[in-house]
Amino acid sequence: MFTQTDRSAWICGGEIQCREQPAEVGRAYHLILLGPPGVGKGTQAELLCSRLGTCHLSTGDVFRAAKDAEDHQCSPAIRTALEAMRRGDLVSDDTVIDMVRERAACLKCRIGFLLDGFPRTVEQAMALDSLLTDLNLDLDGVLSYELDIDAIVDRLSGRRTCEHCGAVYHVAARKPIVDGVCDHCSGALVQREDDRPESIRVRMAAYEEKTRPLSDYYREAGKLVSVSAVGTAEAIFARALQTLGV
Ligand code: AP5
């Protein structure tokens, strides 16, 4: 059963503290998930976090939560990001890096982290390297999920997300017990705005141009671990655990 750790400090930023955390923590893993939109990073993050006891730090989740936040709850970096999104622009590297720096305490958290959606460009990766050096932390690995484009489009067009806790489902491959209702918190399942066909095309093009070069960056650093994302979520999860030696 998926038990999400409280991510208030990551999602809200500022002085917000997380409510609860596991009393016992084993090894604190420091991992990055890489891969195109829809390859299944969020789904794998849920499984990995449940197993490794670590926290899912998704920049996409921060942006989605910020859209519903009051202005006084937003940090300067989040305000700049929201302005860019309202104009229809991509959020700049500098803004995303500032947003992650504001949440540096989450990187230092004793339960470790699983970064999803950051870094997304080589410039963001270099900034993360320097932040981790300042915090005296080392990456355990960068899991890079690989899948062909047709399967990705199928996964994205069938995705449904819990509007309350963010748990991820698929209309055919990962159904909830009750149609339209989250298994974990009974929240409503909705389709994400950016899962429309025209948005998917824009996101895939941005991925190829800006994020694909990150594979080489982390391969050269000796951190890249390729994982085939073909098959069921559980099969992919088992493959990743094997590569991590867990
Ligand atoms: P973000 O939320 O990070 O989106 P993404 O990277 O595009 O990834 P997705 O969440 O779309 O897909 P996923 O790989 O997590 O797939 P999932 O597990 O849901 O970012 C959103 C936006 O924010 C970005 O586009 C960007 O604009 C902005 N942003 C974020 N970070 C940024 C940054 N650092 N810099 C600048 N901008 C940034 O799975 C997809 C579907 O497939 C689900 O329905 C799932 O149930 C299903 N599925 C999963 N596994 C399987 C399987 N094995 N078999 C069949 N179906 C499966």
Residues whose N, C-alpha, C, O or C-beta is under 5 A from the ligand:
A	BS01	AP5	P36 P37 G38 V39 G40 K41 G42 T43 Q44 T59 G60 D61 F63 V91 V96 D116 G117 F118 P119 R120 R155 L156 G158 R159 R160 V168 Y169 H170 A173 R174 R203 A229 G231 T232 A233
